[in-house]
């Protein structure tokens, strides 16, 4: 697991720790976790340096929820270093250690040919992961996320707050793929899809993420 300190990442981690099918969860991140659990092994890494996982004997499934924003990263180059370089580096290193299934958090609108930088990087990241030829690849493309960023010491995003306030009465009018979705919904859907898919690449749009059980 990589990116467990983020909004979706912490929900993915909680789901993995609660799932009896996983005996050990190796967590990679840019900073140490405050979460403590008997089957959790935390490792702080520098994603800008070559990444090897030789101290991990064997990996089965990989979950990547790394991500930032251009505003927080400070530049397009810094954003790409996280949302493309670090994601691909983790996927490559995990595959070397035997991983065959990969679940990743992308974004609505991801497209390698997009004129929008954010969407283009997300699309290029997805394409790069497809080229790694994992037996199973699940790509989650959630729309606007809702959740408690303050509890994670993350800056609040005004758009997310606005969506949370208006969603209750606007929801019936908004197409499923564009409705706000909770981080917990995304996490549970990603985990369920990875476990129920034997082979191939599956892209889950936000509407589908709300339906996966």
PyMOL commands that set and color helices and strands:
alter all, ss='L'
color gray80, all
select helices_A, chain A and resi 7-18+70-73+76-96+117-130+150-152+158-173+176-178+183-196+206-209
alter helices_A, ss='H'
color red, helices_A
select strands_A, chain A and resi 25-29+40-44+61-64+101-105+136-141+145-146+181-182+200-205
alter strands_A, ss='S'
color yellow, strands_A
deselect
rebuild
show_as cartoon
